[in-house]
Amino acid sequence: MAGQSKRTTDHKTIRKWIEERGGFPATVKSTKGKDDAGVLRVDFPGYSGGASLERISWEDFFQKFDEARLAFLYQDETRDGETSRFFKFVSRDNGDDQ
């Protein structure tokens, strides 16, 4: 159903959704440490916040994602049927994951 949000922890689903929208795994530069990916984000080129983000590997992205026990809340389409870029990282401990 258009406009409906989904939730997953499946790496393949997350990567496919991000790549289909031209995004890349990223971290907030100011939060990245030597052995820590920092605060996770998705870099959609051409959108705000790009200067504060640093792209990271999918391996580093998913390592941090799993360590932080995150889930990916996302929307495939808007209510109007357009491709949606809505997503956010939420705690896995607050619901069932697909």
C-alpha angles and dihedrals in degrees: 000000000000115000094021120130124226131197129214146157094196109125095208093052092048095047093047092050093049095044093047087060094047094255133143133204110262146166133215103261095221092056099048118109134188093268100016128079091212125210110354123232138158117243112218103184113235095028128104121278096040094123091058094049132084121197116237134187121274087242093057091042095054093041090058091041092056096040091053090047092234130167126203116239110194147158124222097197138011120240087265091058095253121137108272128217093190114131141134138182114246135176117276088217092070103068148343120304128216 
